[in-house]
């Protein structure tokens, strides 16, 4: 660039006390008010963290190396930064903020790092897991709106591990998706499929996040669960999961995802169901009635909660595309 | 692990309001009090950031992807996370906290991402840059202690760019180190070498950090400077640099490194110097007297500043290996 074009406010001789305001000043020319606010809060928190802890150069370098190794291990089928976000509770927190749920709707939970975009679209009744060692489980669900009316044509992503606790993408020799599918609810809001009973499993702990858990004396296990993701225009995107009751890790999930309203008791397939759905009588049965919230209702709730939170902060704020920014007018 | 061994405090149904204390609880079994404190402050700041900004899922995912791309571009000769730390002022802040300087000692500044460990050890008088387009510059320096006594046998790393503003490691076809050396001060605390006049240059801005600067409408330039790093047992490690006065980027350094006490005026080599040092009369001359601080004095100053900062925080703290941790006794 042409040095004569340097028109930012001059800064020099920055100290522990004045560097934060100077970085804010230099970043303040960002034209997008939301990005500017995010950077301002980010820089403030990062600097406050260093000041409060008196972060040493050695600790700073260890953090640089940790983050580098987290990035290095990421691949098309492994997202270690999401895993890091999960184990510090950030993922659940962001989902709770962005997808507030009114009472009686289905709660959301962590996406996790194993959702993919290559699952086959399959009709109701499909078999989504082909693991011969898995215990068969018939899954019968409905999708309704807040008024109790069935919602048809909802796109539903479903994914679970095999009987050994591994997702398909964790196998180096994976040839095609397994243990995952994309379905659609029918005219009655129903979707159903044949899966296997979920099992508890450790999140990948052979990388830097595993090292972090070890340092913190935490186990890497998640309780048995099956992931669901719901999408339909006009409805708030719902990322959730169903958990099995009395799993040994029910109250110590490594990624903080378990909610009481998402815990299910497995039942047994009765004779009528066995005939209707083409499965064995007495086999495992999972049922759940999901309740979606409209985009509009979610937006109203999200904005209401944001305004309350901003008031608590004591800063003069306004909403910009539904998200808080400083009100400088 | 054996699920019967799960002995951490149970948690479930975590919300925007209670997740932070629950993550702290789960992390509280970390046996190292310093690591535990760092994690507690880190989780608090990350969660507060998300709550204060009402971070959206889309913004969270953009951050995940940004951090992943920062990690991906790191290599043996490129450290994008250090660059990121530099452009948000964190690097300078950490150096200021960890290496406090009493008045009259030489101030520190950012290490930057281009120091390497493969520079040749060379004697006084060596030529450290072989760029034929660089303007020759004789550099005459001394190293003294706080009492003004010369310090001999100090290991000094020196590195600078070539005349085009690139470090040797930025060339894909680099065969050997250039523009960098490791020297030692002699019995009089003197070290001297033949270099080239530093030029301003942009930090690497073809990666994610460059994208961030672009979003913030910031230029990527650093003012002309030469890096120095001093190491000798008993003395605080000094990472610093000398800057040329009146550089167009003197007050807008992309990484916030310039300090008035580190700005030098280039002189001209006189006849006597030309003969003594074997360079052309009238050529450029850079001189500086560096002042090192003892380990002990630095430690005292660092701990004193830490205690003052902890008092401001209003938490009951103590020092553990010289760094703050909560005082829970």
Interface residues (C-beta under 8 A of the other chain):
Chain A: X1 X3 X4 X5 X6 X8 X10 X11 X12 X13 X14 X15 X16 X19 X20 X22 X23 X26 X27 X29 X30 X31 X32 X35 X37 X38 X39 X41 X42 X43 X45 X46 X47 X48 X49 X50 X51 X52 X53 X54 X55 X56 X57 X59 X60 X64 X67 X68 X69 X70 X71 X72 X74 X79 X81 X82 X85 X88 X89 X90 X91 X92 X93 X94 X95 X96 X97 X98 X99 X200 X215 X216 X217 X218 X219 X221 X248 X249 X250 X251 X252 X253 X256 X258 X259 X260 X302 X305 X306 X309 X313 X323 X324
Chain B: X1 X3 X4 X6 X8 X10 X11 X12 X13 X14 X15 X16 X19 X20 X22 X23 X26 X27 X29 X30 X31 X32 X35 X37 X38 X39 X41 X42 X43 X45 X46 X47 X48 X49 X50 X51 X52 X53 X54 X55 X56 X57 X59 X60 X64 X67 X68 X69 X70 X71 X72 X74 X79 X81 X82 X85 X88 X89 X90 X91 X92 X93 X94 X95 X96 X97 X98 X99 X200 X202 X215 X216 X217 X218 X219 X221 X248 X249 X250 X251 X252 X253 X256 X258 X259 X260 X302 X305 X306 X309 X313 X323 X324
